[in-house]
């Protein structure tokens, strides 16, 4: 995926969701929008997992530093 922030990806995903829910997406571009939404969901999930792992490592390091 191109360089995009989590916030931008989430905002775009919200926009696509709103368009689909309000039926403002034509049938001709629906598959394209769903494919893009799927890619954005994957990106956001991976970003959240990565951030969770990074924060976990930082917390473990802080705990180890406090025990010394």
C-alpha positions in Angstrom: 0.0 0.0 0.0 1.2 3.5 -0.8 2.6 5.7 2.0 -0.6 6.4 4.0 -1.1 7.1 7.7 -3.4 5.0 9.8 -5.7 8.0 10.3 -5.9 8.6 6.5 -6.6 4.9 5.8 -9.3 4.8 8.5 -10.9 8.0 7.2 -11.0 6.7 3.6 -12.5 3.4 4.9 -15.2 5.4 6.7 -15.9 7.3 3.5 -16.2 4.1 1.5 -18.4 2.5 4.1 -20.7 5.5 4.2 -20.9 5.5 0.4 -21.9 1.8 0.3 -24.4 2.2 3.1 -26.1 5.1 1.5 -26.0 3.4 -1.9 -24.2 6.3 -3.5 -21.8 3.9 -5.2 -22.7 2.8 -8.6 -22.7 -0.9 -9.4 -19.9 -0.3 -11.9 -17.5 0.8 -9.2 -18.8 -1.2 -6.2 -16.3 -4.1 -6.7 -13.4 -1.6 -6.9 -14.6 0.1 -3.7 -15.0 -3.2 -1.8 -11.5 -4.3 -3.0 -10.0 -0.9 -1.7 -11.9 -1.3 1.6 -10.5 -4.8 2.0 -6.9 -3.5 1.4 -7.5 -0.6 3.9 -8.8 -3.0 6.5 -5.7 -5.3 6.1 -3.5 -2.2 6.4 -5.2 -0.9 9.5 -5.2 -4.3 11.2 -1.5 -4.8 10.5 -0.7 -1.3 11.7 -2.6 -1.9 14.9 -0.8 -5.2 15.5 2.6 -3.7 14.8 1.9 -0.8 17.2 0.6 -3.2 19.9 3.8 -5.3 19.6 6.0 -2.2 19.8 4.2 -0.8 22.8 4.4 -4.3 24.5 8.2 -4.3 23.9 8.5 -0.8 25.4 6.5 -1.7 28.5 8.6 -4.9 29.0 11.8 -2.8 28.7 10.4 -0.3 31.2 9.5 -3.1 33.6 13.0 -4.6 33.2 14.6 -1.2 33.8 12.6 -0.6 37.0 13.6 -4.0 38.4 17.3 -3.2 38.1 
